Amino acid sequence: MSSPEKKYEKYIGHDLGTRKWKIPVDRLIQYQKVTGDTRPEYLKDGLMSPAFTCVLVREAGNKSTREIVDENGEKLIKNPLKILHASQGYEFLKLPKAGTEMTVKSHVSNVYIKRNKLNIETVQECLDEQGNLCIKVKNRIVVRDGGF
């Protein structure tokens, strides 16, 4: 991994906000039935399936990387049409139950240039009602030349 250029180091650690989201019981059950995964622990016990995490990330998403600005109001991403989704990874520490109100905290974890493209890595930490880290989501987007 390339180290960040000085120009972009100031964005590392940038807070993308905190948001609360309640895992809807009906949508979780509907999702499990549609995907054909009708295991009792997901339907009867209400555990959130790891596959349902994409819904959590989408619904509980915080401020977009497109909105990141520095102290002078200059945008990190100048042209959002040049953004490509590069990767997404999940770390499951504990599966929350349906009905749990999740707190999702997001921040920029790294910014660097690789192959003439700006790479922006973010982390979303999903905490349960007791403040326990349940899921950690790592995202990376690539901004092509002309977009930064």
Secondary structure, 3 states (H helix, E strand, C coil): CCCCCHHHHCCCCCEEEEEEEECCHHHHHHHHHHHCCCCHHHHCCCECCHHHHHHHHHHCCCCCHHHCECCCCCECCCCHHHEEEEEEEEEECCCCECCCEEEEEEEEEEEEEECCEEEEEEEEEEECCCCCEEEEEEEEEEECCCCC
